[in-house]
Amino acid sequence: MIQAVREYSVRPFVATSAGGGGGQQRGFTLPLEPEAKVLSVHSRGGFVTVLALGEKRDVSGAVKREFRVYGTGEPIEPVPGKRLDYVGTFFTERTGQAWHVFELRPY
């Protein structure tokens, strides 16, 4: 199998929390192969950039994988039926604030 590192740049969405706490959730989805491995995350020009290792082929076998972004000190609410797998931390260029990226995965 031939593999390649792919780069994805996204702006996280902000939505009202489904947990009833009235908080906000930040996150994004990416079209990744189920077996693709996220290698790193960083901030560039206001975007979150994700580098992922997967098969070097068209992404027709890709699925939408869901990620959440939390700032240091923010509460992390559980998501029913899913676990949060830590992916990485990045710092915003303008403020230097730390953000932590987790992938939502089924139990």
Rosetta constraint file for C-alpha pairs under 8 A:
AtomPair CA 1 CA 55 HARMONIC 6.87 0.50
AtomPair CA 2 CA 55 HARMONIC 5.87 0.50
AtomPair CA 2 CA 56 HARMONIC 5.57 0.50
AtomPair CA 3 CA 53 HARMONIC 6.76 0.50
AtomPair CA 3 CA 54 HARMONIC 5.38 0.50
AtomPair CA 3 CA 55 HARMONIC 4.20 0.50
AtomPair CA 3 CA 56 HARMONIC 4.67 0.50
AtomPair CA 4 CA 53 HARMONIC 5.73 0.50
AtomPair CA 4 CA 54 HARMONIC 5.73 0.50
AtomPair CA 4 CA 55 HARMONIC 6.02 0.50
AtomPair CA 4 CA 56 HARMONIC 5.08 0.50
AtomPair CA 5 CA 51 HARMONIC 6.45 0.50
AtomPair CA 5 CA 52 HARMONIC 5.47 0.50
AtomPair CA 5 CA 53 HARMONIC 4.44 0.50
AtomPair CA 5 CA 54 HARMONIC 6.46 0.50
AtomPair CA 6 CA 51 HARMONIC 5.70 0.50
AtomPair CA 6 CA 52 HARMONIC 5.40 0.50
AtomPair CA 6 CA 53 HARMONIC 6.37 0.50
AtomPair CA 6 CA 54 HARMONIC 7.47 0.50
AtomPair CA 7 CA 49 HARMONIC 6.85 0.50
AtomPair CA 7 CA 50 HARMONIC 5.80 0.50
AtomPair CA 7 CA 51 HARMONIC 4.69 0.50
AtomPair CA 7 CA 52 HARMONIC 6.60 0.50
AtomPair CA 8 CA 30 HARMONIC 7.67 0.50
AtomPair CA 8 CA 49 HARMONIC 5.55 0.50
AtomPair CA 8 CA 50 HARMONIC 5.17 0.50
AtomPair CA 8 CA 51 HARMONIC 6.48 0.50
AtomPair CA 9 CA 47 HARMONIC 5.88 0.50
AtomPair CA 9 CA 48 HARMONIC 5.57 0.50
AtomPair CA 9 CA 49 HARMONIC 4.30 0.50
AtomPair CA 9 CA 50 HARMONIC 6.38 0.50
AtomPair CA 10 CA 28 HARMONIC 7.19 0.50
AtomPair CA 10 CA 47 HARMONIC 5.38 0.50
AtomPair CA 10 CA 48 HARMONIC 5.34 0.50
AtomPair CA 10 CA 49 HARMONIC 6.48 0.50
AtomPair CA 11 CA 28 HARMONIC 7.33 0.50
AtomPair CA 11 CA 46 HARMONIC 7.25 0.50
AtomPair CA 11 CA 47 HARMONIC 5.02 0.50
AtomPair CA 11 CA 48 HARMONIC 6.09 0.50
AtomPair CA 12 CA 26 HARMONIC 5.79 0.50
AtomPair CA 12 CA 27 HARMONIC 4.84 0.50
AtomPair CA 12 CA 28 HARMONIC 5.05 0.50
AtomPair CA 12 CA 47 HARMONIC 7.75 0.50
AtomPair CA 12 CA 48 HARMONIC 7.23 0.50
AtomPair CA 12 CA 69 HARMONIC 7.67 0.50
AtomPair CA 13 CA 25 HARMONIC 7.89 0.50
AtomPair CA 13 CA 26 HARMONIC 5.38 0.50
AtomPair CA 13 CA 27 HARMONIC 5.33 0.50
AtomPair CA 13 CA 28 HARMONIC 6.03 0.50
AtomPair CA 14 CA 24 HARMONIC 6.44 0.50
AtomPair CA 14 CA 25 HARMONIC 5.51 0.50
AtomPair CA 14 CA 26 HARMONIC 4.54 0.50
AtomPair CA 14 CA 27 HARMONIC 6.74 0.50
AtomPair CA 15 CA 24 HARMONIC 5.53 0.50
AtomPair CA 15 CA 25 HARMONIC 5.24 0.50
AtomPair CA 15 CA 26 HARMONIC 6.57 0.50
AtomPair CA 16 CA 22 HARMONIC 6.46 0.50
AtomPair CA 16 CA 23 HARMONIC 6.02 0.50
AtomPair CA 16 CA 24 HARMONIC 4.54 0.50
AtomPair CA 16 CA 25 HARMONIC 6.10 0.50
AtomPair CA 17 CA 21 HARMONIC 6.68 0.50
AtomPair CA 17 CA 22 HARMONIC 5.88 0.50
AtomPair CA 17 CA 23 HARMONIC 5.23 0.50
AtomPair CA 17 CA 24 HARMONIC 4.98 0.50
AtomPair CA 17 CA 25 HARMONIC 5.56 0.50
AtomPair CA 18 CA 22 HARMONIC 7.90 0.50
AtomPair CA 19 CA 77 HARMONIC 6.95 0.50
AtomPair CA 19 CA 78 HARMONIC 7.80 0.50
AtomPair CA 19 CA 79 HARMONIC 7.71 0.50
AtomPair CA 25 CA 68 HARMONIC 7.17 0.50
AtomPair CA 25 CA 69 HARMONIC 7.42 0.50
AtomPair CA 25 CA 70 HARMONIC 7.74 0.50
AtomPair CA 26 CA 68 HARMONIC 5.71 0.50
AtomPair CA 26 CA 69 HARMONIC 5.14 0.50
AtomPair CA 26 CA 70 HARMONIC 6.86 0.50
AtomPair CA 27 CA 66 HARMONIC 7.45 0.50
AtomPair CA 27 CA 67 HARMONIC 5.33 0.50
AtomPair CA 27 CA 68 HARMONIC 4.05 0.50
AtomPair CA 27 CA 69 HARMONIC 5.27 0.50
AtomPair CA 28 CA 66 HARMONIC 6.06 0.50
AtomPair CA 28 CA 67 HARMONIC 5.34 0.50
AtomPair CA 28 CA 68 HARMONIC 6.59 0.50
AtomPair CA 29 CA 64 HARMONIC 5.92 0.50
AtomPair CA 29 CA 65 HARMONIC 5.38 0.50
AtomPair CA 29 CA 66 HARMONIC 4.42 0.50
AtomPair CA 29 CA 67 HARMONIC 5.96 0.50
AtomPair CA 30 CA 63 HARMONIC 7.87 0.50
AtomPair CA 30 CA 64 HARMONIC 5.41 0.50
AtomPair CA 30 CA 65 HARMONIC 5.34 0.50
AtomPair CA 30 CA 66 HARMONIC 6.67 0.50
AtomPair CA 31 CA 59 HARMONIC 7.62 0.50
AtomPair CA 31 CA 62 HARMONIC 5.33 0.50
AtomPair CA 31 CA 63 HARMONIC 5.26 0.50
AtomPair CA 31 CA 64 HARMONIC 4.62 0.50
AtomPair CA 31 CA 65 HARMONIC 6.31 0.50
AtomPair CA 32 CA 36 HARMONIC 6.28 0.50
AtomPair CA 32 CA 54 HARMONIC 7.97 0.50
AtomPair CA 32 CA 59 HARMONIC 7.32 0.50
AtomPair CA 32 CA 62 HARMONIC 4.74 0.50
AtomPair CA 32 CA 63 HARMONIC 5.55 0.50
AtomPair CA 32 CA 64 HARMONIC 6.38 0.50
AtomPair CA 32 CA 65 HARMONIC 6.41 0.50
AtomPair CA 33 CA 54 HARMONIC 6.80 0.50
AtomPair CA 33 CA 55 HARMONIC 7.93 0.50
AtomPair CA 33 CA 59 HARMONIC 7.05 0.50
AtomPair CA 33 CA 61 HARMONIC 5.96 0.50
AtomPair CA 33 CA 62 HARMONIC 4.17 0.50
AtomPair CA 33 CA 63 HARMONIC 5.91 0.50
AtomPair CA 34 CA 62 HARMONIC 6.72 0.50
AtomPair CA 34 CA 63 HARMONIC 6.48 0.50
AtomPair CA 35 CA 54 HARMONIC 7.06 0.50
AtomPair CA 36 CA 52 HARMONIC 6.38 0.50
AtomPair CA 36 CA 53 HARMONIC 5.48 0.50
AtomPair CA 36 CA 54 HARMONIC 4.44 0.50
AtomPair CA 36 CA 55 HARMONIC 7.47 0.50
AtomPair CA 37 CA 52 HARMONIC 5.43 0.50
AtomPair CA 37 CA 53 HARMONIC 5.14 0.50
AtomPair CA 37 CA 54 HARMONIC 6.59 0.50
AtomPair CA 38 CA 50 HARMONIC 7.09 0.50
AtomPair CA 38 CA 51 HARMONIC 6.02 0.50
AtomPair CA 38 CA 52 HARMONIC 4.17 0.50
AtomPair CA 38 CA 53 HARMONIC 6.32 0.50
AtomPair CA 38 CA 87 HARMONIC 6.94 0.50
AtomPair CA 39 CA 50 HARMONIC 7.57 0.50
AtomPair CA 39 CA 51 HARMONIC 5.50 0.50
AtomPair CA 39 CA 52 HARMONIC 5.26 0.50
AtomPair CA 39 CA 53 HARMONIC 6.74 0.50
AtomPair CA 39 CA 87 HARMONIC 7.94 0.50
AtomPair CA 40 CA 50 HARMONIC 5.87 0.50
AtomPair CA 40 CA 51 HARMONIC 5.37 0.50
AtomPair CA 40 CA 52 HARMONIC 7.25 0.50
AtomPair CA 40 CA 87 HARMONIC 7.22 0.50
AtomPair CA 40 CA 88 HARMONIC 6.26 0.50
AtomPair CA 41 CA 48 HARMONIC 6.83 0.50
AtomPair CA 41 CA 49 HARMONIC 5.54 0.50
AtomPair CA 41 CA 50 HARMONIC 4.56 0.50
AtomPair CA 41 CA 51 HARMONIC 6.46 0.50
AtomPair CA 41 CA 87 HARMONIC 7.59 0.50
AtomPair CA 41 CA 88 HARMONIC 5.91 0.50
AtomPair CA 41 CA 89 HARMONIC 6.65 0.50
AtomPair CA 41 CA 90 HARMONIC 6.25 0.50
AtomPair CA 41 CA 101 HARMONIC 7.82 0.50
AtomPair CA 42 CA 48 HARMONIC 5.85 0.50
AtomPair CA 42 CA 49 HARMONIC 5.30 0.50
AtomPair CA 42 CA 50 HARMONIC 6.76 0.50
AtomPair CA 42 CA 89 HARMONIC 7.25 0.50
AtomPair CA 42 CA 90 HARMONIC 4.76 0.50
AtomPair CA 42 CA 91 HARMONIC 7.04 0.50
AtomPair CA 43 CA 47 HARMONIC 5.69 0.50
AtomPair CA 43 CA 48 HARMONIC 4.78 0.50
AtomPair CA 43 CA 49 HARMONIC 5.89 0.50
AtomPair CA 43 CA 90 HARMONIC 6.11 0.50
AtomPair CA 43 CA 91 HARMONIC 6.42 0.50
AtomPair CA 43 CA 92 HARMONIC 5.87 0.50
AtomPair CA 43 CA 93 HARMONIC 6.87 0.50
AtomPair CA 44 CA 48 HARMONIC 6.49 0.50
AtomPair CA 44 CA 49 HARMONIC 6.68 0.50
AtomPair CA 44 CA 93 HARMONIC 7.34 0.50
AtomPair CA 45 CA 93 HARMONIC 7.65 0.50
AtomPair CA 46 CA 92 HARMONIC 7.59 0.50
AtomPair CA 46 CA 93 HARMONIC 7.79 0.50
AtomPair CA 65 CA 103 HARMONIC 7.50 0.50
AtomPair CA 65 CA 104 HARMONIC 7.57 0.50
AtomPair CA 66 CA 103 HARMONIC 5.92 0.50
AtomPair CA 66 CA 104 HARMONIC 5.58 0.50
AtomPair CA 66 CA 105 HARMONIC 7.94 0.50
AtomPair CA 67 CA 101 HARMONIC 6.72 0.50
AtomPair CA 67 CA 102 HARMONIC 5.55 0.50
AtomPair CA 67 CA 103 HARMONIC 4.28 0.50
AtomPair CA 67 CA 104 HARMONIC 5.71 0.50
AtomPair CA 68 CA 101 HARMONIC 5.75 0.50
AtomPair CA 68 CA 102 HARMONIC 5.28 0.50
AtomPair CA 68 CA 103 HARMONIC 6.29 0.50
AtomPair CA 68 CA 104 HARMONIC 7.20 0.50
AtomPair CA 69 CA 99 HARMONIC 6.37 0.50
AtomPair CA 69 CA 100 HARMONIC 5.53 0.50
AtomPair CA 69 CA 101 HARMONIC 4.61 0.50
AtomPair CA 69 CA 102 HARMONIC 6.46 0.50
AtomPair CA 70 CA 74 HARMONIC 6.24 0.50
AtomPair CA 70 CA 75 HARMONIC 7.90 0.50
AtomPair CA 70 CA 76 HARMONIC 7.18 0.50
AtomPair CA 70 CA 99 HARMONIC 5.54 0.50
AtomPair CA 70 CA 100 HARMONIC 5.23 0.50
AtomPair CA 70 CA 101 HARMONIC 6.64 0.50
AtomPair CA 71 CA 97 HARMONIC 7.45 0.50
AtomPair CA 71 CA 98 HARMONIC 5.99 0.50
AtomPair CA 71 CA 99 HARMONIC 4.46 0.50
AtomPair CA 71 CA 100 HARMONIC 6.20 0.50
AtomPair CA 72 CA 97 HARMONIC 7.87 0.50
AtomPair CA 72 CA 98 HARMONIC 5.97 0.50
AtomPair CA 72 CA 99 HARMONIC 6.27 0.50
AtomPair CA 72 CA 100 HARMONIC 7.28 0.50
AtomPair CA 78 CA 82 HARMONIC 7.87 0.50
AtomPair CA 78 CA 83 HARMONIC 7.67 0.50
AtomPair CA 79 CA 83 HARMONIC 7.02 0.50
AtomPair CA 81 CA 106 HARMONIC 6.22 0.50
AtomPair CA 81 CA 107 HARMONIC 6.40 0.50
AtomPair CA 82 CA 104 HARMONIC 5.99 0.50
AtomPair CA 82 CA 105 HARMONIC 5.32 0.50
AtomPair CA 82 CA 106 HARMONIC 4.46 0.50
AtomPair CA 82 CA 107 HARMONIC 5.50 0.50
AtomPair CA 83 CA 104 HARMONIC 5.77 0.50
AtomPair CA 83 CA 105 HARMONIC 5.35 0.50
AtomPair CA 83 CA 106 HARMONIC 6.15 0.50
AtomPair CA 83 CA 107 HARMONIC 6.04 0.50
AtomPair CA 84 CA 102 HARMONIC 5.52 0.50
AtomPair CA 84 CA 103 HARMONIC 5.54 0.50
AtomPair CA 84 CA 104 HARMONIC 4.93 0.50
AtomPair CA 84 CA 105 HARMONIC 6.40 0.50
AtomPair CA 85 CA 102 HARMONIC 5.15 0.50
AtomPair CA 85 CA 103 HARMONIC 5.10 0.50
AtomPair CA 85 CA 104 HARMONIC 6.52 0.50
AtomPair CA 85 CA 105 HARMONIC 7.04 0.50
AtomPair CA 86 CA 100 HARMONIC 7.69 0.50
AtomPair CA 86 CA 101 HARMONIC 6.23 0.50
AtomPair CA 86 CA 102 HARMONIC 4.38 0.50
AtomPair CA 86 CA 103 HARMONIC 6.49 0.50
AtomPair CA 87 CA 100 HARMONIC 7.69 0.50
AtomPair CA 87 CA 101 HARMONIC 5.42 0.50
AtomPair CA 87 CA 102 HARMONIC 5.19 0.50
AtomPair CA 87 CA 103 HARMONIC 6.59 0.50
AtomPair CA 88 CA 100 HARMONIC 5.92 0.50
AtomPair CA 88 CA 101 HARMONIC 5.39 0.50
AtomPair CA 88 CA 102 HARMONIC 7.28 0.50
AtomPair CA 89 CA 98 HARMONIC 6.72 0.50
AtomPair CA 89 CA 99 HARMONIC 5.56 0.50
AtomPair CA 89 CA 100 HARMONIC 4.40 0.50
AtomPair CA 89 CA 101 HARMONIC 6.08 0.50
AtomPair CA 90 CA 98 HARMONIC 5.84 0.50
AtomPair CA 90 CA 99 HARMONIC 5.44 0.50
AtomPair CA 90 CA 100 HARMONIC 6.61 0.50
AtomPair CA 91 CA 96 HARMONIC 5.16 0.50
AtomPair CA 91 CA 97 HARMONIC 5.31 0.50
AtomPair CA 91 CA 98 HARMONIC 4.55 0.50
AtomPair CA 91 CA 99 HARMONIC 6.12 0.50
AtomPair CA 92 CA 96 HARMONIC 4.81 0.50
AtomPair CA 92 CA 97 HARMONIC 5.46 0.50
AtomPair CA 92 CA 98 HARMONIC 6.79 0.50
AtomPair CA 92 CA 99 HARMONIC 7.74 0.50
